[in-house]
């Protein structure tokens, strides 16, 4: 939320609360107070909907401007593109999955796409909207073994590794194994060969950015686990392409 939107929201919310206080001091009945509270809730909902619409429109404009400035082109066929990504871990999580602001580009021999992606997790009264800006790179090599790599998070990952969980460790690269969780779908030998010392060094460096990377069927899915400001989209693309080149 921008500062302007925050100020607007706080101002309107304050006015709504103030109206309730004034009504109570003027001796409004419980029935009148309930009606006022319901009206305030409707007003707040309308405000949040309006702010979200503005933010969505502004993001689309920013992404289109980024695309024009960097030689990318927009793609309205977001549903068809999303359907191709269903086999990947990121695009099978949660529900109410939505892919927006899809643009395509090419750098050297590599084609890539950038998009915003969100999905919901949880249920009942506890729902959380997860948002990422994602780069999808078309890899040049065929027969890429499936892998999933990300920064190690907390005690659960540590315990998994301590007791021989599904992660792949490298005895000769303790720094990589300490920082990164690396998994595969039954192709451990191939993934070990793929993750050469130079690839591991690059991923160790990328671990500073809370990255996630997944390779499968000729594609690399790469993101930082967050919805990026438009000023960082170029950084995301650069890192994704660096990793794609290293994996050739």
Buried (B, 14 or more C-beta within 10 A) or exposed (E): EEEEBEEBBEEBBEEBEEBBEEBEEEEBEEEEEEEBBEEBEEBBEEBEEEBEEBEEEEBBEBBBEBBEEBEBEEBEEBEEBBEEBEEBBBBEEBEEBBBBBBBBBEBEEBBBBBBBBBBBEEEEEEEEEBEBBBBBBBBBEEEBBBBBBBBBEEEEBBEBBEEEBEBBBBEEBEEBBEBBBBBBEEBBEBBBEBBEEEBBBBBBEBBEBEBBBBBBEEBBBBBBBEBBEBEEBBEBBEBBBBBBBBBE
